[in-house]
Amino acid sequence: MKAEGDAAESNGVVDLEGLTAGQIERRERVLRTALELGRVGGYDAVQMRDVAAEAGVALGTIYRYFSSKDHLLAAALVLWVTELENQVTLRPPSGSTTTARVLSVIERAQRAMEREQNLSEALVTALVSPDPGAAACQRQMTIIMTRTIARGLGEDLDTSLRADTARILGHVWFSALVGWVLGWSDIDKVSDEVSVAGHLMLDHLDRPHGERRKRP
């Protein structure tokens, strides 16, 4: 049995439904503190003791929710992309073509990350960590980004093709982000890679005399 205050967790993912309102508030406060420290000083600035002090919680409380710094930062990225999904829901993607609508969703995320390079580097660095908690958050992020990108595809596309297309585009975007964070390329290269992938995968959907491809 878990001790009072412990988080219900499976494979590094906290079951928020198993938390009290106070625990959820403390956990989110910890996540937002980690985001702020990462925003100011990048990956190295996010230290568990500093997060605890800034968030006004005990260090042990943080470790009930997050097994490591990488787990904490990866969970913070899940919060970040969840808020992006909410924004896209409130303000749906615009554009005259499917490609334009989908790319506009990814561009929103990319512009935000470009504005906060220290934070972006911290979050992406944590997400590619071998830490099991970070890996679980990576799976969560993939699910959320897939849903978010799919909003630009429309509801009339074959359901499984819609999900696969959105997921693969998300992988292209994240792979390009990793290259940017590691210094292999600049932020313009991220845009180029996503644009090329988007046009290759989506332009056929708006051909006037073509049928939308369905899974065989």
N, C-alpha and C positions, 0 to 999 in steps of 0.2 A: 504494500500500500504506500502511496506517495505521502510525504510529510505535508503538513499544512503549508500552503504557499507554493508547492511545487507545481510545475507546468505539466499538463498531460502532453506527452510527446511520442511520436512514432517516426523513426528514420530521420530524425533531425527536424521534423516539422511539428510545431506546436499546435495542438488542437485548441483553437480559440474558444470553441464552444464549451470546453471543459474549464475555462477560467472565469473567475468572478469579474464584475465590472471594474473593480479596483485593480486587479491583476492585469487586465487588458490595458487599462490606462497607464500603469507603470511600465508595461512592456513597450507600448507605443512611445512613451516618453524617453525610454532608453534608445529606441530606434532613431527618434528624431534628434537626440543628442549626438548619436554616432554620425548621423548625416551632417550635422552642423560642424562637428570636429573635422570630419573628412572634407567638408567644403572649404574650411579655412586652411588646413594643413596637409591634406592628402592622407594616404594610407598610414604613414608612420605616426601621424598625429592622433590616431584612434587607438587609445590604450584603455584597457578595461577599467583600470582604477580611475582614470580621468573621466570616462563615461559615467561611472558610478557617482563620482563627486559632482559632476555637472548636472546629472539627472536627479540627484538627491535620493539615491537608493543605495542599499548595501551592495557591496561587491558580490556577495553570495546570491543576491537576488538576480543579478545579471546572469550568473552561471546556471541558475535554474532554467532560464529560457534559452541560453546560447552557450554552446560547448566551447567556443573559441571566438577570437576576434574576427576570423574569417566568416564564421557562422553568423555573427552579429551583423557584419557589413553586408553579407549576402541577403540576410533577412531584410535589411534596410532597403536593398535594391528591390526586393519583392514589394515592399510598401510603396516605393517610388513608382514602379510600373503599375501597381494597382491604382494609384492616383492618376496616372496617365490614362488608364482605361476609363476611369470615371469622367475625365475631361473629354475624351473622345465620344463617350456616350452622350454627354450634355451638348457637345458641339461636333456633330458628325462630320466626317471628312467630305470635302467638296472637290469638284473637278469634273470636267466634261467627259473623261474616260475612266475606265476601271483602273488603268495604270496610274493615272494622276491621283485618283482618290486613295489608292493604297500607298503610294509613295508619300502622299501628304501626311499620312499617319506616322510613318517611320521618320519623316523629316521633323515632326513635332518633338519626338523623343530625342533625335539627334541634336537639334538646336539647343534643347535644354542641357544635354550633356556637354555640348561644346561651350556653353556659357559658364559651366562649372567644371573645368578640366580637372582640378584637384580631386573633387568628389568623384567624378566619373572614373578616374584612374584607380581610386581606392575601391570603388564598388566592383569594377570589372576584375581587378586583381584578386579580390576576395572570392569572386564567383568562380574563378578557374582554379581555386585551391582544391587539393584532394580531400579536404576536410569533409566528412560525411554529412554534417549539417549544411555546409555550403552546397554540396551536391544536391541535397534535397531541395534547397532554395532555388538552385538552377532549374530543377524540374518544374517548380512552381512558376518561376519567371517565364519559362517556355510556354506553359499553358496560358498564362495571362496575356503574354505578347501575341500568341497565336490568335486568341479571341479578339484582341484589339485590332490587329492587322486585318483580320477577316471582316471587320465592319466595313472596310472599303471595298470588299468584293461583291457585296449585294447578297440577297437571300435566294436568288433564283439559280445560282450555280450549284451543281451537284455537291451534296453535303460533304462527302469524304474528300472530293477534289478541293473544295473550298478550304477545309481544315489543313490538308497537306500543303497546299500552295502557301497559305499564311505561315505555316510552321517553317517551311524551307526558306521563305524570305526572311523570317526572323533569324534563322541560323546564319544566313548570309550577312545580315546586318551585324549580328553579334560577333561573328568571325572577323569582320572588318574592324569592329571596335577594338577587339583584342590586338590586332595589328597596329592600330593607332596608339593604344596604351603602351605597347611594348616598343614603340618607336620605329616600327617597320615601315610605317606610312604616315601621311598626315590626314587631317580630318576631311580634306577634299576627296581623298581616295576612298574614304568610307562612303561618301555620297555617290561617287562614280560606280563603286561596286554594287551598291543597292539599286541604282538606276539601271545599270546593265541587266541585272537579274530581273528587275521588275518588268522591263520591256520584253525580255526574252520569254518570260512566263505569262505575261498578261495581255500583251498587245493583241493577240489573236482573239481575245474575248470581245473585242469591239469591231471586228471585221464585219462589214455590213451584210455580206452574203454567206458568212460562215456560221456553222452551228457551234455552240459552246461544247467543248469536248467533255465527254463523260467517261467515267471509269469503265473499262470493258467488262 
